[in-house]
Amino acid sequence: MLFKVELALSRMENGDYGYCVTCRGEIKIEELEADPSIIVCHECRHSDH
């Protein structure tokens, strides 16, 4: 859990927070509110690739 928090803070500092690490698309605010450590968007998490 600590690693996820540190990663989220690092992504905030770098300006990457809220963007998918796979496709660079925006992660919906509702998803981030539910789990602030999400790094992959809904579409990439549920794709067949």
N, CA, C and O atoms as a printed pandas DataFrame, in Angstrom:
     atom_number atom_name residue_name chain_id  residue_number  x_coord  y_coord  z_coord
0              1         N          MET        A               1    0.833   -1.187    0.000
1              2        CA          MET        A               1    0.000    0.000    0.000
2              3         C          MET        A               1    0.879    1.253    0.000
3              4         O          MET        A               1    0.602    2.210   -0.724
4              5         N          LEU        A               2    1.926    1.245    0.804
5              6        CA          LEU        A               2    2.821    2.400    0.859
6              7         C          LEU        A               2    3.429    2.682   -0.508
7              8         O          LEU        A               2    3.557    3.840   -0.907
8              9         N          PHE        A               3    3.805    1.628   -1.226
9             10        CA          PHE        A               3    4.364    1.804   -2.562
10            11         C          PHE        A               3    3.368    2.506   -3.480
11            12         O          PHE        A               3    3.748    3.403   -4.233
12            13         N          LYS        A               4    2.091    2.105   -3.425
13            14        CA          LYS        A               4    1.068    2.723   -4.274
14            15         C          LYS        A               4    0.902    4.202   -3.955
15            16         O          LYS        A               4    0.731    5.016   -4.863
16            17         N          VAL        A               5    0.952    4.556   -2.679
17            18        CA          VAL        A               5    0.830    5.956   -2.269
18            19         C          VAL        A               5    2.035    6.747   -2.762
19            20         O          VAL        A               5    1.884    7.851   -3.286
20            21         N          GLU        A               6    3.229    6.187   -2.597
21            22        CA          GLU        A               6    4.439    6.866   -3.053
22            23         C          GLU        A               6    4.434    7.043   -4.567
23            24         O          GLU        A               6    4.858    8.079   -5.079
24            25         N          LEU        A               7    3.954    6.028   -5.278
25            26        CA          LEU        A               7    3.861    6.118   -6.734
26            27         C          LEU        A               7    2.884    7.210   -7.145
27            28         O          LEU        A               7    3.176    7.995   -8.047
28            29         N          ALA        A               8    1.731    7.269   -6.495
29            30        CA          ALA        A               8    0.741    8.301   -6.809
30            31         C          ALA        A               8    1.310    9.690   -6.545
31            32         O          ALA        A               8    1.117   10.597   -7.355
32            33         N          LEU        A               9    2.003    9.868   -5.434
33            34        CA          LEU        A               9    2.609   11.171   -5.122
34            35         C          LEU        A               9    3.667   11.541   -6.145
35            36         O          LEU        A               9    3.751   12.696   -6.564
36            37         N          SER        A              10    4.468   10.580   -6.546
37            38        CA          SER        A              10    5.488   10.824   -7.567
38            39         C          SER        A              10    4.845   11.223   -8.896
39            40         O          SER        A              10    5.317   12.139   -9.570
40            41         N          ARG        A              11    3.766   10.529   -9.265
41            42        CA          ARG        A              11    3.068   10.861  -10.519
42            43         C          ARG        A              11    2.459   12.256  -10.453
43            44         O          ARG        A              11    2.409   12.956  -11.463
44            45         N          MET        A              12    1.993   12.668   -9.268
45            46        CA          MET        A              12    1.462   14.024   -9.096
46            47         C          MET        A              12    2.567   15.054   -9.322
47            48         O          MET        A              12    2.369   16.049  -10.019
48            49         N          GLU        A              13    3.721   14.805   -8.729
49            50        CA          GLU        A              13    4.849   15.730   -8.870
50            51         C          GLU        A              13    5.300   15.852  -10.315
51            52         O          GLU        A              13    5.706   16.929  -10.751
52            53         N          ASN        A              14    5.230   14.746  -11.067
53            54        CA          ASN        A              14    5.673   14.740  -12.463
54            55         C          ASN        A              14    4.603   15.194  -13.447
55            56         O          ASN        A              14    4.882   15.357  -14.635
56            57         N          GLY        A              15    3.384   15.399  -12.965
57            58        CA          GLY        A              15    2.292   15.798  -13.840
58            59         C          GLY        A              15    1.654   14.646  -14.592
59            60         O          GLY        A              15    0.894   14.860  -15.536
60            61         N          ASP        A              16    1.962   13.409  -14.171
61            62        CA          ASP        A              16    1.419   12.224  -14.828
62            63         C          ASP        A              16    0.180   11.669  -14.147
63            64         O          ASP        A              16   -0.484   10.790  -14.697
64            65         N          TYR        A              17   -0.141   12.164  -12.963
65            66        CA          TYR        A              17   -1.261   11.616  -12.200
66            67         C          TYR        A              17   -2.571   11.852  -12.954
67            68         O          TYR        A              17   -2.828   12.948  -13.453
68            69         N          GLY        A              18   -3.390   10.807  -13.025
69            70        CA          GLY        A              18   -4.686   10.912  -13.687
70            71         C          GLY        A              18   -4.643   10.515  -15.150
71            72         O          GLY        A              18   -5.652   10.581  -15.851
72            73         N          TYR        A              19   -3.451   10.097  -15.614
73            74        CA          TYR        A              19   -3.308    9.656  -16.997
74            75         C          TYR        A              19   -2.859    8.205  -17.027
75            76         O          TYR        A              19   -2.014    7.792  -16.233
76            77         N          CYS        A              20   -3.421    7.441  -17.937
77            78        CA          CYS        A              20   -3.129    6.021  -18.087
78            79         C          CYS        A              20   -1.675    5.811  -18.513
79            80         O          CYS        A              20   -1.187    6.478  -19.426
80            81         N          VAL        A              21   -0.986    4.879  -17.845
81            82        CA          VAL        A              21    0.399    4.580  -18.213
82            83         C          VAL        A              21    0.474    3.773  -19.505
83            84         O          VAL        A              21    1.548    3.664  -20.097
84            85         N          THR        A              22   -0.641    3.209  -19.951
85            86        CA          THR        A              22   -0.650    2.405  -21.169
86            87         C          THR        A              22   -0.952    3.247  -22.399
87            88         O          THR        A              22   -0.185    3.235  -23.362
88            89         N          CYS        A              23   -2.064    3.978  -22.379
89            90        CA          CYS        A              23   -2.494    4.713  -23.577
90            91         C          CYS        A              23   -2.362    6.231  -23.437
91            92         O          CYS        A              23   -2.571    6.959  -24.408
92            93         N          ARG        A              24   -2.018    6.716  -22.236
93            94        CA          ARG        A              24   -1.885    8.141  -21.925
94            95         C          ARG        A              24   -3.218    8.885  -21.914
95            96         O          ARG        A              24   -3.241   10.113  -21.827
96            97         N          GLY        A              25   -4.336    8.146  -22.000
97            98        CA          GLY        A              25   -5.651    8.765  -21.905
98            99         C          GLY        A              25   -5.948    9.154  -20.461
99           100         O          GLY        A              25   -5.301    8.674  -19.530
100          101         N          GLU        A              26   -6.923   10.019  -20.292
101          102        CA          GLU        A              26   -7.300   10.441  -18.939
102          103         C          GLU        A              26   -8.049    9.332  -18.213
103          104         O          GLU        A              26   -8.856    8.611  -18.800
104          105         N          ILE        A              27   -7.759    9.216  -16.921
105          106        CA          ILE        A              27   -8.489    8.296  -16.055
106          107         C          ILE        A              27   -9.632    9.096  -15.441
107          108         O          ILE        A              27   -9.421   10.199  -14.938
108          109         N          LYS        A              28  -10.832    8.548  -15.481
109          110        CA          LYS        A              28  -12.011    9.259  -14.984
110          111         C          LYS        A              28  -11.864    9.598  -13.505
111          112         O          LYS        A              28  -11.360    8.797  -12.717
112          113         N          ILE        A              29  -12.309   10.786  -13.146
113          114        CA          ILE        A              29  -12.211   11.265  -11.768
114          115         C          ILE        A              29  -12.919   10.329  -10.794
115          116         O          ILE        A              29  -12.462   10.147   -9.665
116          117         N          GLU        A              30  -14.027    9.738  -11.222
117          118        CA          GLU        A              30  -14.757    8.818  -10.357
118          119         C          GLU        A              30  -13.901    7.601   -9.991
119          120         O          GLU        A              30  -13.963    7.096   -8.871
120          121         N          GLU        A              31  -13.113    7.150  -10.948
121          122        CA          GLU        A              31  -12.225    6.014  -10.689
122          123         C          GLU        A              31  -11.107    6.409   -9.728
123          124         O          GLU        A              31  -10.749    5.639   -8.837
124          125         N          LEU        A              32  -10.560    7.607   -9.909
125          126        CA          LEU        A              32   -9.497    8.079   -9.020
126          127         C          LEU        A              32  -10.018    8.344   -7.616
127          128         O          LEU        A              32   -9.304    8.127   -6.637
128          129         N          GLU        A              33  -11.259    8.811   -7.511
129          130        CA          GLU        A              33  -11.847    9.027   -6.185
130          131         C          GLU        A              33  -12.048    7.698   -5.464
131          132         O          GLU        A              33  -11.868    7.611   -4.249
132          133         N          ALA        A              34  -12.422    6.665   -6.215
133          134        CA          ALA        A              34  -12.633    5.347   -5.626
134          135         C          ALA        A              34  -11.305    4.685   -5.248
135          136         O          ALA        A              34  -11.213    4.001   -4.228
136          137         N          ASP        A              35  -10.273    4.894   -6.083
137          138        CA          ASP        A              35   -8.953    4.311   -5.828
138          139         C          ASP        A              35   -7.893    5.255   -6.394
139          140         O          ASP        A              35   -7.581    5.187   -7.583
140          141         N          PRO        A              36   -7.338    6.131   -5.562
141          142        CA          PRO        A              36   -6.351    7.117   -6.024
142          143         C          PRO        A              36   -5.064    6.519   -6.578
143          144         O          PRO        A              36   -4.262    7.233   -7.180
144          145         N          SER        A              37   -4.857    5.228   -6.385
145          146        CA          SER        A              37   -3.623    4.615   -6.873
146          147         C          SER        A              37   -3.747    4.021   -8.270
147          148         O          SER        A              37   -2.790    3.435   -8.776
148          149         N          ILE        A              38   -4.915    4.163   -8.902
149          150        CA          ILE        A              38   -5.116    3.623  -10.256
150          151         C          ILE        A              38   -4.142    4.294  -11.220
151          152         O          ILE        A              38   -3.983    5.515  -11.216
152          153         N          ILE        A              39   -3.488    3.466  -12.052
153          154        CA          ILE        A              39   -2.550    4.015  -13.047
154          155         C          ILE        A              39   -2.930    3.630  -14.472
155          156         O          ILE        A              39   -2.289    4.074  -15.425
156          157         N          VAL        A              40   -3.974    2.802  -14.628
157          158        CA          VAL        A              40   -4.420    2.357  -15.951
158          159         C          VAL        A              40   -5.905    2.656  -16.087
159          160         O          VAL        A              40   -6.682    2.384  -15.173
160          161         N          CYS        A              41   -6.301    3.216  -17.227
161          162        CA          CYS        A              41   -7.708    3.584  -17.435
162          163         C          CYS        A              41   -8.605    2.351  -17.566
163          164         O          CYS        A              41   -8.132    1.231  -17.759
164          165         N          HIS        A              42   -9.878    2.585  -17.457
165          166        CA          HIS        A              42  -10.884    1.527  -17.527
166          167         C          HIS        A              42  -10.764    0.753  -18.825
167          168         O          HIS        A              42  -10.822   -0.477  -18.817
168          169         N          GLU        A              43  -10.597    1.450  -19.940
169          170        CA          GLU        A              43  -10.540    0.805  -21.246
170          171         C          GLU        A              43   -9.338   -0.131  -21.330
171          172         O          GLU        A              43   -9.464   -1.251  -21.825
172          173         N          CYS        A              44   -8.189    0.307  -20.859
173          174        CA          CYS        A              44   -6.987   -0.547  -20.920
174          175         C          CYS        A              44   -7.073   -1.705  -19.932
175          176         O          CYS        A              44   -6.590   -2.798  -20.226
176          177         N          ARG        A              45   -7.672   -1.488  -18.778
177          178        CA          ARG        A              45   -7.812   -2.573  -17.798
178          179         C          ARG        A              45   -8.725   -3.673  -18.319
179          180         O          ARG        A              45   -8.561   -4.838  -17.958
180          181         N          HIS        A              46   -9.678   -3.317  -19.158
181          182        CA          HIS        A              46  -10.659   -4.281  -19.624
182          183         C          HIS        A              46  -10.492   -4.647  -21.102
183          184         O          HIS        A              46  -11.390   -5.245  -21.694
184          185         N          SER        A              47   -9.374   -4.300  -21.691
185          186        CA          SER        A              47   -9.147   -4.662  -23.096
186          187         C          SER        A              47   -8.600   -6.079  -23.172
187          188         O          SER        A              47   -8.109   -6.612  -22.176
188          189         N          ASP        A              48   -8.682   -6.682  -24.335
189          190        CA          ASP        A              48   -8.214   -8.045  -24.548
190          191         C          ASP        A              48   -6.712   -8.091  -24.813
191          192         O          ASP        A              48   -6.150   -9.178  -24.949
192          193         N          HIS        A              49   -6.059   -6.951  -24.888
193          194        CA          HIS        A              49   -4.623   -6.913  -25.245
194          195         C          HIS        A              49   -3.768   -6.811  -24.034
195          196         O          HIS        A              49   -2.543   -6.768  -24.145
